[in-house]
């Protein structure tokens, strides 16, 4: 790779990592090309990025940034997966592929200013996603008005039940 090409790739990496939410790093050595192609497609569909980048370029790109601790993981053949939207998406997909491809080994990752080991990536994958959090928040917002309406309706409704019971009681006599 020529110097100009390296500088171009380095600029792309720095730009991509500026607003990254989470990163997963894995060893892909020994995986067949069709599997890697399918893997890339899965990551693309999920809004994530999958790229094989020279370790030295990643080390230079993250030097002095909040992501500098990941340089410890940049050893051997390395695939880097990241997302700028969903922190758990790359972790979920990487774990799925690690289960399907025994040679695909997760080394670790990065999330919320911290370097993660393989167990940390597993924990990250189990976090609720954005849609789940939005639904939970919506239900929280709707709970108070719903309870308020139930409370307002309860007194007249109970009074109607009381009148109905009294009416049936009088009819039986």
C-alpha positions as CSV (number, residue, x, y, z in Angstrom):
1,X,0.0,0.0,0.0
2,X,1.4,3.4,-1.0
3,X,1.7,6.3,1.3
4,X,-1.1,8.3,-0.3
5,X,-3.4,5.3,-0.2
6,X,-2.5,4.7,3.5
7,X,-3.3,8.4,4.3
8,X,-6.6,8.1,2.5
9,X,-7.5,5.0,4.5
10,X,-6.3,6.6,7.7
11,X,-8.6,9.6,7.1
12,X,-11.5,7.3,6.4
13,X,-10.9,5.4,9.7
14,X,-10.6,8.6,11.7
15,X,-13.8,9.9,10.2
16,X,-15.7,6.7,10.8
17,X,-14.5,6.4,14.4
18,X,-15.4,10.0,15.3
19,X,-19.1,9.3,16.0
20,X,-18.9,5.6,16.7
21,X,-21.1,4.1,19.4
22,X,-19.5,0.7,19.8
23,X,-16.8,-1.4,18.2
24,X,-16.3,-5.1,18.2
25,X,-12.9,-6.6,17.2
26,X,-12.5,-10.2,16.1
27,X,-10.1,-12.6,14.6
28,X,-11.3,-13.8,11.2
29,X,-8.4,-16.0,10.2
30,X,-9.4,-19.2,8.3
31,X,-12.9,-18.2,7.4
32,X,-13.9,-18.9,3.8
33,X,-14.8,-16.0,1.5
34,X,-18.5,-16.8,1.0
35,X,-18.9,-16.7,4.8
36,X,-17.1,-13.4,5.1
37,X,-19.3,-12.0,2.2
38,X,-22.5,-13.1,4.0
39,X,-21.1,-11.6,7.2
40,X,-20.5,-8.3,5.6
41,X,-24.0,-8.3,4.1
42,X,-25.5,-9.1,7.6
43,X,-23.6,-6.2,9.1
44,X,-24.6,-3.8,6.3
45,X,-28.3,-4.8,6.7
46,X,-28.2,-4.0,10.4
47,X,-26.7,-0.6,9.8
48,X,-23.2,-1.6,10.9
49,X,-19.8,-1.6,9.3
50,X,-17.5,-4.6,8.8
51,X,-14.0,-3.9,7.7
52,X,-10.6,-5.6,7.7
53,X,-8.1,-2.8,8.4
54,X,-4.4,-3.0,8.9
55,X,-3.6,-3.0,12.7
56,X,-1.0,-0.3,12.3
57,X,-3.5,2.0,10.6
58,X,-6.1,1.5,13.4
59,X,-3.5,2.2,16.0
60,X,-2.5,5.4,14.3
61,X,-6.1,6.5,13.8
62,X,-7.1,6.1,17.4
63,X,-3.9,7.4,18.9
64,X,-4.8,10.2,21.4
65,X,-8.5,9.6,21.2
66,X,-11.0,8.0,23.6
67,X,-10.7,4.8,21.7
68,X,-6.9,4.4,22.2
69,X,-7.3,1.4,24.6
70,X,-8.5,-0.8,21.7
71,X,-4.9,-0.8,20.3
72,X,-4.2,-3.7,22.7
73,X,-6.6,-5.9,20.7
74,X,-5.0,-5.0,17.3
75,X,-2.9,-8.2,17.0
76,X,-3.0,-10.8,14.2
77,X,-5.7,-10.9,11.5
78,X,-8.3,-8.4,12.7
79,X,-11.8,-7.5,11.6
80,X,-13.3,-4.4,13.0
81,X,-17.1,-4.0,13.3
82,X,-18.8,-0.8,14.4
83,X,-22.0,1.1,14.5
84,X,-22.8,4.8,14.8
85,X,-26.5,4.1,15.8
86,X,-27.0,1.0,17.9
87,X,-24.4,0.0,20.4
88,X,-25.5,-3.6,20.7
89,X,-26.1,-4.3,17.0
90,X,-22.4,-5.2,16.1
91,X,-22.1,-7.2,19.3
92,X,-25.2,-9.2,18.6
93,X,-24.2,-10.0,15.0
94,X,-20.6,-10.8,15.9
95,X,-21.8,-13.3,18.6
96,X,-24.2,-14.8,16.0
97,X,-21.3,-15.3,13.6
98,X,-18.9,-16.5,16.3
99,X,-21.4,-19.3,17.1
100,X,-21.8,-20.2,13.4
101,X,-18.1,-19.9,12.5
102,X,-15.8,-21.5,15.0
103,X,-12.8,-19.7,13.5
104,X,-14.4,-16.3,14.0
105,X,-13.2,-15.4,17.5
106,X,-14.2,-12.2,19.2
107,X,-11.2,-10.5,20.8
108,X,-13.1,-7.7,22.5
109,X,-14.5,-4.3,21.8
110,X,-15.2,-0.7,22.9
111,X,-18.3,0.9,24.3
112,X,-19.0,4.0,26.3
113,X,-15.4,4.9,26.8
114,X,-14.4,1.5,28.0
115,X,-12.5,-1.4,26.4
116,X,-14.4,-4.7,26.6
117,X,-13.2,-8.3,26.6
118,X,-15.2,-11.1,25.0
119,X,-17.5,-11.4,28.0
120,X,-18.1,-7.6,27.9
121,X,-19.1,-7.9,24.2
122,X,-21.5,-10.7,25.2
123,X,-23.0,-8.4,27.9
124,X,-23.3,-5.5,25.5
125,X,-25.2,-7.7,23.1
126,X,-27.8,-8.4,25.8
127,X,-28.6,-4.7,26.3
128,X,-32.1,-3.6,25.1
129,X,-32.1,-2.0,21.7
130,X,-33.4,1.4,20.7
131,X,-36.9,0.2,19.8
132,X,-37.2,-1.6,23.2
133,X,-36.1,1.4,25.1
134,X,-38.5,3.7,23.1
135,X,-41.4,1.3,23.8
136,X,-40.5,1.2,27.5
137,X,-40.3,5.0,27.7
138,X,-43.6,5.3,25.9
139,X,-45.3,2.9,28.3
140,X,-43.9,4.9,31.2
141,X,-45.3,8.1,29.8
142,X,-48.7,6.4,29.2
143,X,-48.9,4.8,32.7
144,X,-49.7,8.0,34.6
145,X,-52.6,9.2,32.4
146,X,-54.0,5.7,32.2
147,X,-54.0,5.3,35.9
148,X,-55.5,8.8,36.3
149,X,-58.4,7.9,33.9
150,X,-59.0,4.6,35.7
151,X,-59.2,6.5,39.1
152,X,-61.7,9.0,37.7
153,X,-63.9,6.4,36.2
154,X,-63.8,4.1,39.2
155,X,-66.2,6.0,41.5
156,X,-69.1,6.4,38.9
157,X,-68.5,2.8,37.8
158,X,-68.7,1.5,41.3
159,X,-71.8,3.5,41.9
160,X,-73.4,2.0,38.8
161,X,-72.5,-1.5,40.1
162,X,-74.1,-0.6,43.5
163,X,-77.3,0.6,41.8
164,X,-77.5,-2.5,39.7
165,X,-77.0,-4.8,42.7
166,X,-79.7,-2.9,44.7
167,X,-82.0,-3.2,41.7
168,X,-81.5,-7.0,41.5
169,X,-82.0,-7.2,45.2
170,X,-85.3,-5.4,45.0
171,X,-86.4,-7.5,42.1
172,X,-85.8,-10.7,44.0
173,X,-87.9,-9.7,47.0
